[in-house]
Amino acid sequence: VQLVESGGGLVQAGGSLRLSCAASGFTFSSYNMAWFRQAPGKEREFVVSISWNSVTTYYADSVKGRFTVSRDNAKNTVYLQMNSLKPEDTAVYSCAAGTTSGRAYRLYDYAYSGQGTQVTVSS
């Protein structure tokens, strides 16, 4: 199983980034996916989840209206479009895959997770 994130980088406040998470080694289309983030010295934080069929999404209040999650089951990839970025969005962003139904906002609700990609937002 592999989850490989990409698309991170350095951006100014107010800018945008699009993260990707490419999955392999499991039946991607059967798994719910999520994005988490962890800033230095802080606990890992749930960002967003998307159901296996893209019907249901849950967003953390801190990113609602600015971030959009999507997935392409044909490409085994989940995306995170991040707009209106703020310095407090600076963190390592990682994706996770799991089969827990409902609102799963803890990392241990997910069977697999990736190493992450760094997002740095300058003020």
Salt bridges, closest charged atoms under 4 A:
GLU45 OE1 - ARG37 NE 2.79
ASP61 OD1 - LYS64 NZ 3.09
ASP89 OD1 - ARG37 NH1 2.88
ASP89 OD2 - ARG66 NH1 2.71
ASP109 OD2 - ARG106 NE 3.29
